[in-house]
Amino acid sequence: MEWIINNWSLIIVVLAVIVYFIMSGKKSVMKWLLFAVTMAEQEMGSGTGKIKLAQVYQDFITAYPLFSKIVPFAVFSAWVDAVLDEMRHLLETNSDIKKFVEGE
């Protein structure tokens, strides 16, 4: 207990660094997820949501092995839902992306 009291400022700095790396890692994952979800949509099309989610999750484990060990699947799934909203918006507003995904 005395060590904690004597080193409280070091503990705060270490925790801040950990939080920073987790948050910057999440930003990287979210950018990657947009790409991965878009590619899954192009490859598998609509109506295959669970299969696409499973494929993107496996790709996530490969791309981010350490991060995938600390992020629960439920959190990952929520991230995918957020990215899906962004992808749908891109499909509605960008005809080039829509052509790419739909294979036109």
CYANA upper distance limits for C-alpha pairs under 8 A (distance plus 0.5 A):
  1 MET  CA      5 ILE  CA      6.96
  2 GLU  CA      6 ASN  CA      6.62
  3 TRP  CA      7 ASN  CA      6.50
  4 ILE  CA      8 TRP  CA      6.05
  4 ILE  CA     11 ILE  CA      8.26
  7 ASN  CA     11 ILE  CA      6.83
  8 TRP  CA     12 ILE  CA      6.77
  9 SER  CA     13 VAL  CA      6.80
 10 LEU  CA     14 VAL  CA      6.68
 11 ILE  CA     15 LEU  CA      6.66
 12 ILE  CA     16 ALA  CA      6.59
 13 VAL  CA     17 VAL  CA      6.71
 14 VAL  CA     18 ILE  CA      6.76
 15 LEU  CA     19 VAL  CA      6.69
 16 ALA  CA     20 TYR  CA      6.60
 17 VAL  CA     21 PHE  CA      6.75
 18 ILE  CA     22 ILE  CA      6.72
 19 VAL  CA     23 MET  CA      6.61
 20 TYR  CA     24 SER  CA      6.58
 21 PHE  CA     25 GLY  CA      6.34
 22 ILE  CA     26 LYS  CA      6.64
 23 MET  CA     27 LYS  CA      6.95
 24 SER  CA     28 SER  CA      6.93
 25 GLY  CA     29 VAL  CA      6.67
 25 GLY  CA     67 PHE  CA      8.43
 26 LYS  CA     30 MET  CA      6.55
 27 LYS  CA     31 LYS  CA      6.90
 28 SER  CA     32 TRP  CA      6.75
 29 VAL  CA     33 LEU  CA      6.37
 30 MET  CA     34 LEU  CA      6.84
 30 MET  CA     79 TRP  CA      7.72
 30 MET  CA     83 VAL  CA      7.64
 31 LYS  CA     35 PHE  CA      7.28
 32 TRP  CA     36 ALA  CA      6.68
 33 LEU  CA     37 VAL  CA      6.31
 33 LEU  CA     56 VAL  CA      8.36
 33 LEU  CA     80 VAL  CA      7.42
 33 LEU  CA     83 VAL  CA      7.31
 34 LEU  CA     38 THR  CA      6.58
 34 LEU  CA     83 VAL  CA      6.12
 34 LEU  CA     84 LEU  CA      8.00
 34 LEU  CA     86 GLU  CA      8.23
 34 LEU  CA     87 MET  CA      7.26
 35 PHE  CA     39 MET  CA      6.66
 36 ALA  CA     40 ALA  CA      6.64
 36 ALA  CA     56 VAL  CA      6.76
 36 ALA  CA     59 ASP  CA      8.43
 37 VAL  CA     41 GLU  CA      6.61
 37 VAL  CA     52 LYS  CA      8.11
 37 VAL  CA     56 VAL  CA      7.17
 37 VAL  CA     80 VAL  CA      8.10
 37 VAL  CA     83 VAL  CA      8.14
 37 VAL  CA     84 LEU  CA      7.71
 37 VAL  CA     87 MET  CA      8.45
 38 THR  CA     42 GLN  CA      6.73
 38 THR  CA     87 MET  CA      7.37
 38 THR  CA    101 VAL  CA      7.40
 39 MET  CA     43 GLU  CA      6.62
 39 MET  CA    101 VAL  CA      7.90
 40 ALA  CA     44 MET  CA      6.34
 40 ALA  CA     45 GLY  CA      8.03
 40 ALA  CA     52 LYS  CA      6.32
 40 ALA  CA     55 GLN  CA      8.16
 40 ALA  CA     56 VAL  CA      7.71
 41 GLU  CA     45 GLY  CA      5.40
 41 GLU  CA     46 SER  CA      7.24
 41 GLU  CA     52 LYS  CA      7.83
 41 GLU  CA    101 VAL  CA      7.08
 42 GLN  CA    100 PHE  CA      7.88
 42 GLN  CA    101 VAL  CA      4.92
 42 GLN  CA    102 GLU  CA      6.68
 42 GLN  CA    103 GLY  CA      7.60
 44 MET  CA     48 THR  CA      7.16
 44 MET  CA     52 LYS  CA      7.65
 45 GLY  CA    102 GLU  CA      8.26
 48 THR  CA     52 LYS  CA      6.57
 49 GLY  CA     53 LEU  CA      6.54
 50 LYS  CA     54 ALA  CA      6.67
 51 ILE  CA     55 GLN  CA      6.69
 52 LYS  CA     56 VAL  CA      6.55
 53 LEU  CA     57 TYR  CA      6.51
 53 LEU  CA     77 SER  CA      8.19
 53 LEU  CA     80 VAL  CA      8.37
 54 ALA  CA     58 GLN  CA      6.74
 55 GLN  CA     59 ASP  CA      6.74
 56 VAL  CA     60 PHE  CA      6.54
 57 TYR  CA     61 ILE  CA      6.79
 57 TYR  CA     76 PHE  CA      8.36
 58 GLN  CA     62 THR  CA      6.93
 59 ASP  CA     63 ALA  CA      6.54
 60 PHE  CA     64 TYR  CA      6.15
 60 PHE  CA     65 PRO  CA      7.98
 60 PHE  CA     68 SER  CA      7.40
 61 ILE  CA     65 PRO  CA      5.44
 61 ILE  CA     68 SER  CA      5.93
 64 TYR  CA     68 SER  CA      6.32
 65 PRO  CA     69 LYS  CA      7.12
 66 LEU  CA     70 ILE  CA      7.61
 67 PHE  CA     71 VAL  CA      6.77
 68 SER  CA     72 PRO  CA      8.10
 71 VAL  CA     75 VAL  CA      6.91
 71 VAL  CA     76 PHE  CA      7.10
 72 PRO  CA     76 PHE  CA      6.89
 73 PHE  CA     77 SER  CA      6.49
 74 ALA  CA     78 ALA  CA      6.79
 75 VAL  CA     79 TRP  CA      6.79
 76 PHE  CA     80 VAL  CA      6.79
 77 SER  CA     81 ASP  CA      6.79
 78 ALA  CA     82 ALA  CA      6.87
 79 TRP  CA     83 VAL  CA      6.74
 80 VAL  CA     84 LEU  CA      6.49
 81 ASP  CA     85 ASP  CA      6.99
 82 ALA  CA     86 GLU  CA      7.14
 83 VAL  CA     87 MET  CA      6.60
 84 LEU  CA     88 ARG  CA      6.55
 85 ASP  CA     89 HIS  CA      6.77
 86 GLU  CA     90 LEU  CA      6.76
 87 MET  CA     91 LEU  CA      6.66
 88 ARG  CA     92 GLU  CA      6.75
 89 HIS  CA     93 THR  CA      6.66
 90 LEU  CA     94 ASN  CA      5.97
 90 LEU  CA     97 ILE  CA      7.49
 90 LEU  CA     98 LYS  CA      8.22
 91 LEU  CA     95 SER  CA      7.25
 91 LEU  CA     97 ILE  CA      6.48
 91 LEU  CA     98 LYS  CA      5.30
 92 GLU  CA     98 LYS  CA      7.91
 94 ASN  CA     98 LYS  CA      6.88
 95 SER  CA     99 LYS  CA      6.58
 96 ASP  CA    100 PHE  CA      6.68
 97 ILE  CA    101 VAL  CA      6.65
 98 LYS  CA    102 GLU  CA      6.47
 99 LYS  CA    103 GLY  CA      6.19
 99 LYS  CA    104 GLU  CA      5.38
100 PHE  CA    104 GLU  CA      7.00
